[in-house]
Amino acid sequence: MRQNVESLMPLYADSTLAPALITLRFADAWPTIEQYRALRQELITDGLLTESTCALLDLRESITPPHYVARRIIDAIIADGPIPSVRACLVASAAQFGFASQLITVSPSSWRSGVFTSDQEARSWLEEFRVID
């Protein structure tokens, strides 16, 4: 697992199955848009994040940001491209479920997204799209 360029950033990327799948684990405070963009750019530059990449977003250890932040995150993803074609969000609390649902609500309708409470459920769902083996 690798951490972003900024050593104290609360966002970790596991690129073991990249570019088919990137797992992003959010820990503690939510990263700033700039931190998130820096990590995305690093993954894009390294060829680990492409238009066909799917993402497993693990929010279980994160502090849930206010719902209005969801629109800013999605706008930054769209502006920076490429966009993961399928995203599964892992959550552990009702607040995280609400935030993940808000991310889905403000996302373009062509994006495939799901919210899950277990890693196995999320990976099974991703396998339905033949993203991971």
N, C-alpha and C positions, 0 to 999 in steps of 0.2 A: 504494500500500500504506500502511496506517495502523498506527501503533503504539498500544498501549493508553495510557490516561491517565498511567500511571506511565512516565516516559521511559526507564527502564533495564530495563523488563520484557522478558524474552526470548521474547515471543510477538507475532507480527504477523498482522494480518487483512487479507486482500485481498477487498474486497467488490465488485469490478468486476461480477460476475455475480449479485450478491445481488438479491432473496432466494432465487433458485434455487440458488445455490452460494456458499458461503463457503470460502475457503482460509485455513487457519490454519498459519502457519509457526513452529515452535518452534526457537529458537536458543539454543545453549549450555545453561545450567542450566534445568531444568524450572521453569515458573512455579509459584508457590504456588497453593493452592486459591483464596485470596482474590484474587490477581491474575487467575486464570482466570475467576472469577465476575465481577469488575469488567469485564473485556472482554466477556463474554457479556451482561451487563446493558446495556452501552453499545450492543451490536449489536441487542439486543431493543428497546431504547428507540428506536433509529433506524429500526426496521422492517426491519432487514437479516437478522435471524434469526427465523424463524417455524417452525411445526410442519412445514411442507413443505420447509424448507431442507435441502439436503444439504451435507455437509462434506468437504473434502479436507484431511486432517491431514498436514502435511509434517513428519515427525520426523527427517529426514535430517541436520540440523545440530544436533540436541539431544543432550545428555548423558542417557543412559537412567536414569530413576529406578528405585528398587527396585520389584519387582512388587506389593508390598502397597499401593502408592500407587494402583494401578489402581482398586481398589474405592472409595477415597475420591473419585477423580475422577468415576466413574460415579454415585456417590451424590449428589455435588454437582450434576451435570447433571440428574439426575432431580428433585432438590429445587427447582432453579431454573427448569426448563422455559423455553421450548419445547425439544424434543429434535429434533435433525436426524434425518430419517427414514432417510437412507442416509449412511454414512461410509466413505471410502476413506483408508487410512493409507499414506503413503509412507515407506519405511525404506531404510537403507543398510547396516545391520549386523545380525548375528545377534542381538545384545542388543536392538536396536530391534524386530526381528521378534518376539522373545519378549515384549517389553512390549506391543506392539500386539496380539498374540494374547491376552495376559492381559486387556487392555481388552475384547476381544470376548467372552472367556469369562465375565467378570463382568457383561456387559451383558444386559439383558432379551432373550429369544429373538426378540422381534418386531422388533428392530433389525437392519437390514441393514448388514453391515460386511465389508470386505475389506482385505487387506494386500498391498501392491505394492512393487516395486523401481524402477519407472519412472513418471514423470508421465504419459506417454502411455497406459500400461496402466491406470492408475487412472482417467484421464479417459474412456477407452473403456468401462470397466466402469460408470462413472457414466452415460454416454450410454445404456447398455442400459436404465436406469431412466427415460430421457427427462428427465433432470434438467438437462442442459446441451446446448446446440446447437452 
